[in-house]
Structure formats: structure tokens, C-alpha cells
Amino acid sequence: MGKMKTARELTKSTETAGRFVDLDIQGMTCASCVTRVEKKLNQIDGVNAVVNLPLESARVEVPAGVSDEELVAAVKTTGYSASVKEPMQHAQHENHMDHGGSAKELLPRLIVAAVLTVPVFLISMIPALRFAHWGWFAAALTLPVASWSAWGFHKAAAVNARHGASTMDTLVSIGIIAAYLFSLGELIANPLMTEHPGMESMTGGGLYFEVAAVVTTFLLLGRYLEARSKAKAGDALKALLSLGAKEATVIRDGKEVSIPAEDLKVGEHFVVRPGEKLPADGQILEGHSAIDTSLVTGESLPVEVAPGDSVTGATINTSGRLLVRASRVGSETTLAQMGRLVSQAQSEKAPIARLADRISAVFVPIVLGIAVLTFVLWWIFSGDVQAAFVAAVAVLVIACPCALGLATPVALLTGTGRGAQLGILIKGPQVLEDTRTANTIVLDKTGTVTTGTLAVQAVQSFGMPEAELIRLSAAVEHGSEHPVGKAIVAVAGLPLARVSDFRATAGGGLQGTVQ
């Protein structure tokens, strides 16, 4: 069994493997897009790229001599736009908002599609609802759905076609356009086709406007839900980073000045009062206290600190006033490195995800070939062009395995994010996959398999009535932030007696006069 590593050791090890560049990539919609971008980036000598579809990002390991501009240019040659991510500390909120904006852009298209699709579907499928010339009515209602609402599919398909590639959007776009144009052609060839509604067959007499409308609406709904999930994908990481202090009290010209924590510089001295979070990693210059390090170490009891001791940002000062010299600030703090570790774990790709990508890469061309073959064979053996067309379109629109490319990375994204919320740092998706073979798990910290909350189990009073001892102890401990004190206060209940002359001595306990 290998030696267990601390969070700081893990984050440090991720930074020594070489130079990494994180890219934001816009325009990817399926696993086929991922494969194309990865392939293009990996064609650069010495580059190893992993593209993440849910996060719309790429983590690229680059050797010396390869610039960020070369990476961005390589992505653009595949038909997608790319930009180098800003430092995580500043860009995380912006990325979060970008994903939310995608959902906002899709929502009006989805609403329009849904409102117009319902009447088209009803009159196409229920003969009793039809009226004279209902076919032209269905054509008019379907046009904005198949064009404006489905524009995202058509645009992506056109971009990929321009680069000699095909994706899931290609299948959707061809299916929607084919269904609409075929139906419109039938209507133009026979303008009086729907002049007499009657109670004819549910097939609509060879019109398939509802196919174009329904397919567009349901796929837009899927894209909208996907965009919503992307918007929430960074919430766990955002929550982790938000645990840091927002402000720092620094000593400048002999005075205490409050500044945003991100403006704190290495070497500056800052003050941390009881109950406040440390805004950065540093070394104690003055003061004695107990630090709640549960965020970083999982240790439920505060750790006693004194001048000369190192302290970690985002931990909580529970008692005395401290004067600290900042040693690591901003994106270099332990908290930021923990966030970076989680982000890297979300960006990496498990072997099973790579398998899904390989399948998706060849899936689209195969489906297109099957659709063409289906049309030809149906036409040859049945002699019915309409039936052959319906069968071919069915193959196109029903064979879009978007879930194949999204299921694995979204599951890994959710798992690593939830782990971060629970205080579990996962080195990468390979670790999650390897857990299926684990038969022994070693846990070394209180709070991992316990609640980490202390509680009084028994009282040894040494002659004093137990209730009186609890009453006196709880009254004095009421002024303490120590977990042991909170446990004593909890067992005593309220109200508590008043205390005067209260004094807390770091490492020496509490004193007070109970009235």
C-alpha cells in the first residue's frame, strides 16, 4: 500500500509535470467535436490535450517552444473558437456566467418551438382537428421552428461541413431540413392536397411537418437541460473557492487597513481576529490561538498555534488575535491549489470516456451511410419514394447518441464536484474507475466516518453534584469558540448563568466567576 498524501502534496505534484494551458472552447456539441479538437491539438509535437465536453474546455500539456497562440490557432482550424483561460481565481465566476448565458439563449428558441409545435403536431396526428388547407398552416408554423429555433443545429453542421467533418448536429440538421423540404415539395406539387380535410388517415397525406417540428423541440429541450447542467457544473468548485476570506486587514504605515483579500501581497502583515478566516497562507509573527483547519485537513479539533508556526488560508482563527506575514496569496494559496486539483480532476478523461469518444467519432459517418442505404433499399424493393424517405429520416433523427458523449464526463464531473463539497479531493477520473477493484479502504481522520462534532458522553464530578458541575462549566464555556466548550454548553441547555471576570488563556483554559 502506497504512502497517503496530504492535500498540499497532491496539489504540488500536479504542478511539477510540465506547463499546462487551460483553454475555453466554444461551439462543441457532441463527442465527435471533442475527438476532432483533441486530434488537432495532439498533432502538435509534444502536446498532450484532453478536451472536456460538459466544461467546454481543454487541458493541454505543452513542451517548451509551443506558444498559447499556436494552441488557439489549432482549435480554430477545426471550426471552433478558443481562448486561453484566465487564472482560475478570477475567471471561475465569468465561466459560470457564460454557461448560464447559453441556457438563456436557448430558452426563447425552445419556447417558440414548443408553442408552434403543439398545434402542428395535433392537426397532423388527429384528423378531426384538420380544416381546409391545414397543410399550408402547418408549413407556416413549422418554418420558424425548422429555421430559427433549429439554427444552432444548422450552424454547427455547416461549420463542420466546411471543415470536411460531420457530427451529431449534421444528422439533426439533415433530418429536419429533409422532413420540411420534402413536405413542402409535396404541398407545392399538389396545392390542393389538404383542401378537403375530411377524416382521412393520420399520416397527413405524405406531409411530415410535425416530424421537423417535434424533433427540433425535443432536441432543443435536451440542449437546454444540458446547458442548465453546465451552468451548475462549476458550483461545487465555486463553493470551495468561496470558502476563502473576502477581506484582509493589513498593517500599512502602522495602521490597520481593510482591503480585498485578492489584493494582499506576499510579505505583507495582516491581522486575524477571533472568528475570522485567514485570507492567505502565512507565518505567525505575534499571538497565540487555536486554528480550525477542518477545511484543509479534516481535523475536527482546532490546532494550537504560536509565533513561528505556519498557517493556511481559509482556516478559522477561533480565539486569540494573530499577526501573520503572508507567504502565499491569491492563486498560490493552499485553497486555490485545492480548487485547481478539483478542476484538473474534472478536466481529465477516464478510459471509459475515451472509449465513448472513439465510438462517437465513427458513429456519425456510419449513420449517414445507413440512412442512404435505407433510402435506396426501400425505394428499390417497395418502389415507394415516400416510404423510403420516411425510413431514411427516421434513421437520421433517431440515431443521435448525444448521451453517449455526455453521460460519462457529466457523471465524473458530478462525482468530483460532490466530493469537493464533502471535503474529498479526487486526483482524477482514473481513481474513481479504479475504486471498483478496491477491497480495503484506510481512513485516518476524525470526521471522515464520524460527524466530527464533539458531544458529552459521561460526567465524572468527583463529589460535586453532576448537574451543578455541568451548570458551572457550561456558563464559563459559553464564551468560548472551542468545540469542547460547545459540547458542554449543548449538554447543559439554556438558559445559562451569568459570568463575570471571564478570561481565556491560549493553551491554559478558561476562568470566570459564575453568579
N, C-alpha and C positions, 0 to 999 in steps of 0.2 A: 504494500500500500504506500502510495507516494505521500510526501510531506504536504500538509494542508497549508495554503497560502492565505495571507490576510488580504483585505480589500486593497490596501495600498500596494502590496507586492503584485497583485493581479493587474492593477491599473498601470503600474510601472512596466510590467513585462509587455504590455500591449504597445508601448511606445518605442521599444528598442528593436522592433523587427524591420524598420525602414521608414521611409517617408510615405505617409498616406495622404491622399487627397479625397475629400468628400464632394461629390457633385450632386446638384439638384437637376433632375431631368424631367422636362415637361413633354407630354404627348403620348407616353406609353399607356397602352390599354390592355395588353394581354401578354402571356408568356412568350409569344413569338417576338414581340417587341424587345423583351428582355434579352432573348437569345441573340438578336441582331446587334444590340448595343454592346453586349458582352464580347461578342465575336470581334467587333470592330476595335474595341479598346485593347483586347488581348493580342491583336495583330501588331501592336507597337512593341518593339523589342524590350523585354524585361518587365513589361507591365502585366499585372495580375488584377483583374477587375471582377467585382461581384456586384450585380445590379439587383436592387430590391424593388419589386413592383408596387406593393402597398405603400411604401415610403416614397416612391418615385425618386429614388436616389441611387448612387453608385459609390462604393468604397473602392478606391483604386490604390494599389501599392505600386509606386513608381521608382525606378532607379535614378541615379544622378544623370543629368543631361536631358531629362524629359520634362518639359515645362507644362504648367497648367493649361496654357493656351492650346497646346497640342492635343490634350485630352478633350477639351471642349470642342475643338475643330473635328476630332474624330467622331464624336457623338453627333455633331451637326450633319456629317456626311450620311448618316443613317436616316435623316429626316426629322430628328427631334432637336429641341433646343436644350441647352445645358448651361449651367453656371456653377462656379466654384462656391461651395457653401461658406458662409461667414463663420467665424468662431462660434461654436455651439452655444456659448453663453448668451450671445446677442441675437443669434439667428433663430433660435428654437421657437420663440414666440411668433416670429414672422412666418416661419414654415407652417406653424399650426394654423395661422390665419389663412394662408394660401389654400390649404386643403379645404377649410370651411368655405372659402370663396368658390371653389369648384362645385360644391354642393349647391350653393346659392345660384350659380349659373345654370345648373341642370334643372333646378326646381321649376322655373317658368316654362321651360320646354316640356317637362313632364306634365305639368298642369294642362297646357294647351293640348298635348297629345291625348291625355285621358279624357278631357271634355269632348273633344271631337271624335274620339274613337268609339265611345259608348253608342251614340246614335248610328254610326256606320255599322257597327257590329250587330246591333239589334235589327236594323232593316235588312241587313244581308242574311241574317240567320233565321228571321221569323217572317215568313211570307205574309202573315196577316197584317203586319205593320207597314207593308210597302204601299206606295202611292205612284201615281203616274210619273214616269221619268225619274224614278228614285235613283237610277244608276248615275245620272248626272249630279244629283245631290250628293251621293256617296263620293263621287270623284272630286267634287269641290271641297268637301270636308276632309278628305284624305290627303289632298295636295299639301297643305301646310304641315301635316304630320310627317309625311314621307320626305318633305324637303327641309323645312326649318327645324322641326323637332329632331329629325334624324341627321341634322347637319354634321354633328360630331362624328358619326359613323362614316359619312361620305367623305369628310375632310381627311380623316385618318387613312381611309382606303386610298384616296387619291395621292396622299403624300407617300404612302408605301409603294404604290404602283409606279410613281415617278422614280423610285429607287430600286425598281425591279423586285419588290418583295410583296408578300401577302400575309395578312394577319386575320384575326377573328373579325375585325371590322370589315375586311374585304368580303367575307361571307355574308355578313349582315347587310352591307350596302348593296351588294349584287341582288340578294334576295328581295329587299324592299323595292329597289328600282324595277326589278324584273316583274314583281307582282303588280306594281302600279302601272307600268307601261303596257304590260300585256292586257290588263283590264281596260285601260284607256284605249288601246288599239282596237279591242273588241267592240267597245262602245262607239268609237268613231266609224268603224267599218259598218256598224249596224245601229244608227242613231235611235231607231225605234225599238231597240231591244227591250227596254223597260217601259215602253209607252203604256202597256196594259199590265198592271201589277198582278191581278188575279190571285190565285192561291197556288202558284207554281212551286217547283221544287226548292228546297232550302239551299241549293247550290248557287242560286243567284244567276243562273243562266250563263255561266262562264266568266263572271266578274269576281275578282278576288281583291277588291279594295280593302276589305276587312283584314286580310292577311297582312298587307303592308302596314295598316294602322295598328293592329294588335301586336305584331312583332315589335314595332318601334316602341310602343308604350311599355310593354313588359321589359324590354331590354333597357330602356331609359330608367325604369324603376330600379332595375338591378344596378345600373351605373350610379344612380342617386344614392342608394343604400351603401354602395361601395365607397362613394365619396364621403358619406357621413362617417363610415368606419375609419377612413383615412384621417378625417378630421380629429377623431378621438384616439388615433393610434399613438400620438405623442403625449397623451395626457399623463401616462404613468411617469414618463421621463420628465415632463414638465412639473409634475407634482414633486418628484425627487429634487429637482433643481430649486423649486420654490421653497424648500426647507431651509435654505440659507438665509442669513440675516440680510435685511433690506438696507439698513443703515449702519454706519460705523462712527463711533465717537473718537476722533483723533486728537492728539496733542499737537497744536501748532502755535508757535510763539508763546508757549506756556499756558495756552488756553485750550479748553475743550471745545471742539468744533464738530458738529454733526454733518456727515457727508454721505452720499450714496455708497453702498458697500463696493460697487464696481469701480469707484474712483480711488479706492485705497491702494497705496503703492508699497512695494517691498521696502522694508526698513522703517516705515512709519510706526509710531507708537499709538496704540489705541486702548481705550478703557472699556472694560466689560463689567457691568454692574450685575448684582444678583438677579437671576431670572432672565437675563439677556442671552442671545445667541452670539457666538464668536463670528465675526464677519470674514475671518481669514485664518489660515494656518499660521502659527507663530510660536514664540518662546516667551514664557512669563518672565517679566522683569521685577514686578512687585506684586505682593499679595499672596494669600493662601485661600484656597477654596476647594470645592468638590465639583467636578465636571460630569455632567450626564452625557456619556459617549455612546448611548444605546443606538443612535442612528448609524454610527460607523462600525462599532464592534459587537453590538447586540448585548453588551453588558448591562444588566438591569440596575446595578448599584452604581452611584456616582463614584468617580475616581478622584482621590485626594491629589491635589497639585500644589506645587510651591515654586518659588523663583528658580529658573533654570530648566523647568520641565517644558516639554513641547506640548502644544495643544492643537486641536483640529477645528477648522471652521465648521459652522453649523451645529456644533455641540453646544450644550446649555450650561451656563455658569449658575450653579444652584445656591451659592451662599456669599462668599466674600467678594470684595471689589478687586479686580485684576488689572494690571497694566501689562500689555503684551506688545512685543515687537513683531510686526508682520514679516513672515518669511516666504509665504506663497499666497498669491492673491489671484482673483479672477479665475481664469480657465486653468490655473495651475494648482488650485486647492484640491484637497482630497475629495471633497464633494463633487467638484467638476469632473475629476478623473473617474469617480464612480459613475457619474452620468455618461461620460464618454464610453466607459466599459459597457453600459447597458445599450447605448446607441450602436456600438460596434457589434454587439451580440445580435441586435435586431437587423443589422445590415448584412450579416454573414448569411450564407446559404447552406442548408443541410444537404447531405447526399440525396435524400428523397426528393428535395425540391429541384435539384439539378436533373434528376430523372424526369420529373414532370415537365421541366423546360425542354428537354430533348424530345419528349413525345410531342409537345405542343409545336415545336419547330417544324416537324414534318406533317403534322396533322392537317393544317390548312391546305397545302397543295394536294394532299390525298383526298380531302373532302371535295375540293373543286373538281378533281378528276372523276370522283364517284358521281358527282352531280351531272357532269357532262355525259358520262356513260349511262346514267339512269335515263336521261332525256332521250338519248339515241336508241337505247334498247326498248323503252316504252313506245317510242314512235315506230320503230321497225315492227315490233310484234303486235302492237294494238292498232297502229295506224291512226291513233287519236293524238293530235298535237297538243290539245288542251290537257288531256290526262298526263302526257309526257311532261308538259311544263309544270303542272301541279306537283308531280313526283319530284322533279329536279329542284324546285323551290323549297319543298319540304326538307330535302336533304341539306340544303344550304342553311336555312334558318334554324333548324333543329339541332345542328351539329356544332354549335358554338360552345366549346368547353371552357368558358371563361373561368369556371370554378376550378378547373384543373390547374391553371396557373396561379390562382389566388389562394386556394384552400391552405396549402402548406405554409407559404410565407405569412399569411394572416394568423394562422394558428401559432407559429413561432413568435410573431410579433406580440400577440396577446399574452403568450406564456412568459416571455422575458419581461414584458411590461408589468404584468401582475406580480411577478417575482420581485421586481424592484419596489413595488408598493408594499410588499410584505417584508422587505429587508433582505431579500435573497438576490445576490448578484450571480448571474449566469454567464459564464465565459463565452459561450457561443452555442449555436443550434446543435453542433455535434455532441455537446454534453447532454442535451435533452434526449437526443436519439440514443446515446449510449446508456441512458438510465434503464432501458428495457433489459439490459443484461446484468444490472447491479443486483447483488444478493446481500450486501452488507452496507449499511449507512452509519457513519460515525458522526455524532453531534457533540460539539464541545462547548456550547454556550448556553447559559441560562437564558430563557426567553425564546429558545428555538422550539422546544417541545413543551414549554410551560408558558404561562401568561406573562411572566416577568414582573408580576405585581405582587409585592410582599403582603402577607396577612398574618395576624397574630393567631397562633395555634394553641398556645398554652401560656399561663402566667405563674411564675414562682414568686410569691410575695414575701417569704421569709418572716412570717409573723404578722405583717400588716394585712388588714383585710384586702382581698383581691380587688374589690370594687373601688376602694379608696386609692389603691396604688394606680389603677387604670385612670381614675379621675384626675389625680395629680399629674401623672405622666402626660396624659393627653392635653391637659391645659397648657403645659410648657411646650410640648411638641407642636402645638397648633401654630406657632410662629416659625416653624421650620419647613424647609422645602425638601428635606431628606426623605427618601422612600420609606425608611423605617419609621420616621415620625408620622408620616401619613397613615401608615398601617395602624399605629397606636391610636391616632385620632379617629380612624374609621371604626375601630372596635369599641371605642368609648361612646360614640354617638354624640348628638347635640342635645341641649346646649352645653358649653364648656365654661368652667370657672374663669374669672378674670385673672390675669397675670401682670405683675409689675416687676420692675428691675430685670427685664428679660435681657439675656446676653448669650450670644452664640460664639463659641471659640472654635476656630478651624482645627479639627482633629481632636478637640477636647470636650465636645458635647455642649449641652445647654444648661443654663441656670435661670432661675426665676422664682419669684415669690407668688404663690397661689393664694388668692383671697378666699 
